[in-house]
Amino acid sequence: MVTWILWALILAMLAWMGFNYLRIRRAAKIVDNEEFEALIRTGQLIDLRDPAEFHRKHILGARNIPSSQLKTSLAALRKDKPVLLYENQRAQRVTNAALYLKKQGFTEIYILSYGLGFWEGKNKSERKFHELGYFPSSFFNHFF
């Protein structure tokens, strides 16, 4: 009896994963680094992470619209231009955002395949004081 319940749970989880996969594939196209970088020139690049994460590191040219504020920031996006979405890894934020944008009438939605963690293109990251030349690196090595 326990075996049947376990198999039923596994089957239900696989069905749920398959359903979510098909949903996201209908809403957006998942692209690799090369294709994503080519689309940046013509699209609207949106970073769905929180502002603190965005300021630490983001893809050059990205706008920060946290996933929690997407509904209220919808007017800032144009439906006639591709929307490129990313976060740290491809996870729930981009999935929910792509599905929402599709429901709102956006037709060209792209997701960075493995997120910012695997991005190989240009990015902007927060720099430390000693990297900017304000203090010699030996100063920080002495204290830290």
SVG drawing of the C-alpha trace seen along z (x, -y; Angstrom):
<svg xmlns="http://www.w3.org/2000/svg" viewBox="-4 -58 54 60">
<polyline fill="none" stroke="black" stroke-width="0.4" points="0.0,0.0 2.8,-2.4 4.5,-1.6 1.4,-2.6 1.1,-5.9 4.8,-6.6 4.5,-5.9 1.4,-8.0 3.2,-10.9 6.2,-10.6 3.9,-10.4 2.0,-13.5 5.2,-15.4 6.4,-14.5 3.0,-15.5 3.2,-18.9 6.7,-19.5 5.7,-18.6 2.7,-20.9 4.8,-23.8 7.4,-23.2 4.8,-23.3 3.2,-26.4 6.5,-28.3 7.4,-27.1 4.1,-28.5 4.6,-31.9 8.3,-32.5 11.3,-31.3 14.2,-30.2 17.5,-31.2 21.2,-30.8 23.8,-33.5 24.6,-34.1 21.0,-34.6 20.1,-36.6 23.0,-39.0 21.9,-39.5 18.4,-40.3 19.5,-42.9 20.1,-45.4 16.4,-45.4 14.6,-44.4 13.7,-45.6 16.1,-43.9 14.5,-43.4 16.2,-42.2 13.5,-40.8 15.6,-40.6 15.4,-42.9 17.2,-46.3 20.0,-45.3 20.8,-42.2 20.6,-44.4 23.1,-46.9 25.6,-44.2 25.6,-42.9 23.5,-43.1 23.7,-42.8 24.8,-46.0 21.7,-47.9 19.2,-46.2 16.3,-47.9 15.5,-46.7 11.8,-45.9 11.5,-43.6 9.0,-40.7 6.9,-42.0 6.4,-45.3 5.9,-44.0 2.1,-44.6 2.5,-48.2 5.3,-48.8 3.6,-47.3 3.2,-50.8 7.0,-51.1 7.1,-48.2 6.2,-48.3 4.3,-45.5 5.8,-46.0 9.4,-45.3 10.8,-42.0 11.0,-41.6 14.1,-39.8 13.8,-38.5 16.4,-37.2 17.2,-36.6 20.0,-34.7 18.9,-31.3 15.9,-30.5 13.4,-30.0 9.9,-31.1 10.3,-34.8 10.9,-34.6 8.3,-31.9 5.6,-34.0 6.7,-37.2 6.6,-35.5 3.2,-34.0 1.8,-37.3 3.3,-39.3 1.8,-36.7 -1.6,-37.2 -1.2,-41.0 -0.7,-40.7 3.1,-40.6 4.1,-38.3 7.9,-38.3 9.2,-37.1 12.6,-35.7 14.2,-34.2 18.0,-33.8 18.5,-30.1 20.5,-29.7 20.2,-33.1 22.8,-35.7 25.0,-33.2 26.0,-31.7 25.9,-35.0 29.0,-35.4 28.3,-38.8 28.9,-42.3 27.8,-43.1 28.1,-45.9 29.0,-45.0 29.5,-46.9 33.1,-47.8 34.9,-48.0 36.8,-51.1 40.2,-49.5 39.4,-48.4 38.6,-52.0 42.1,-53.1 40.9,-55.1 43.0,-53.0 46.0,-50.8 45.0,-47.1 47.6,-46.6 45.5,-48.8 42.6,-46.4 44.7,-43.3 46.1,-44.7 42.6,-45.0 40.6,-42.3"/>
</svg>
